[in-house]
Amino acid sequence: MMQAFTTLTALVAPLDRVNVDTDAIIPKQFLKSIHRTGFGPYLFDEWRYSDHGEPGQDCSKRPLNQKFVLNQSRYHGAEILLARQNFGCGSSREHAPWALLDYGFRVIIASCFADIFYNNCFKNGILPLVLAKNVLDYLFKAVEETPNYRLTIDLAAQTVTTPSGDILKFAIEAFRKEHLLKGLDEIDLTLQHADEIRAYEKQRREETPWLFQ
């Protein structure tokens, strides 16, 4: 069962780049594992570090690119990533949201997302939140000018509240919203119908026993 999302008040980190693709989020050499954890140290690997990363490296000893936003101390511990349009484009790798979540991000805010990445976020407990470009411009400026800038996300109310008290509304499909609020992934949804599945299997065995020999 994935972690439910209800409300979150958290530090914001700004990634002011358009068309951030999934290979930038988690490079291809790290896709060998099918476990959902352990990818956080390699998030944005080619941007965070000055050397070439490989699976299993001790990232604590690698040289950092001090100019990259996530390496700046003021953004350490951020759980909300402020991004630009077409975030998550490129290949459909589910490792991208795994890496973001493992790093600590629960919310990604952008003006638009690549479709497959957007769907994968919901499946893994990340809220991909769409706001208008002019609103993003305002937030990027505020984050830059205000140390320890935090936003409050209320999924039930579908609001983003700024430190100054401004309330920004966002849209989300009711189906996706319910599943995030309850922490239900696709396996959990299937298991909700376990009795019906078992009844169907029993009926099939009785009607066509030769299929199960």
Rosetta blueprint (number, residue, H / E / L):
1 M L
2 M L
3 Q L
4 A L
5 F L
6 T L
7 T E
8 L E
9 T E
10 A E
11 L E
12 V E
13 A E
14 P E
15 L L
16 D L
17 R L
18 V L
19 N L
20 V L
21 D E
22 T H
23 D H
24 A H
25 I H
26 I L
27 P L
28 K H
29 Q H
30 F H
31 L L
32 K L
33 S L
34 I L
35 H L
36 R L
37 T L
38 G L
39 F L
40 G H
41 P H
42 Y H
43 L L
44 F L
45 D H
46 E H
47 W H
48 R H
49 Y E
50 S L
51 D L
52 H L
53 G L
54 E L
55 P L
56 G L
57 Q L
58 D L
59 C H
60 S H
61 K H
62 R L
63 P L
64 L E
65 N L
66 Q L
67 K L
68 F L
69 V H
70 L H
71 N H
72 Q L
73 S H
74 R H
75 Y H
76 H L
77 G L
78 A L
79 E L
80 I E
81 L E
82 L E
83 A L
84 R L
85 Q L
86 N L
87 F E
88 G L
89 C E
90 G L
91 S L
92 S L
93 R L
94 E L
95 H H
96 A H
97 P H
98 W H
99 A H
100 L H
101 L H
102 D H
103 Y H
104 G L
105 F L
106 R L
107 V E
108 I E
109 I E
110 A E
111 S L
112 C L
113 F E
114 A L
115 D H
116 I H
117 F H
118 Y H
119 N H
120 N H
121 C H
122 F H
123 K H
124 N L
125 G L
126 I L
127 L E
128 P E
129 L E
130 V E
131 L L
132 A L
133 K H
134 N H
135 V H
136 L H
137 D H
138 Y H
139 L H
140 F H
141 K H
142 A H
143 V H
144 E H
145 E H
146 T L
147 P L
148 N L
149 Y L
150 R E
151 L E
152 T E
153 I E
154 D E
155 L L
156 A L
157 A L
158 Q L
159 T E
160 V E
161 T E
162 T L
163 P L
164 S L
165 G L
166 D L
167 I E
168 L E
169 K E
170 F L
171 A L
172 I L
173 E L
174 A H
175 F H
176 R H
177 K H
178 E H
179 H H
180 L H
181 L H
182 K H
183 G L
184 L L
185 D L
186 E H
187 I H
188 D H
189 L H
190 T H
191 L H
192 Q L
193 H L
194 A H
195 D H
196 E H
197 I H
198 R H
199 A H
200 Y H
201 E H
202 K H
203 Q H
204 R H
205 R H
206 E H
207 E H
208 T L
209 P H
210 W H
211 L H
212 F H
213 Q L
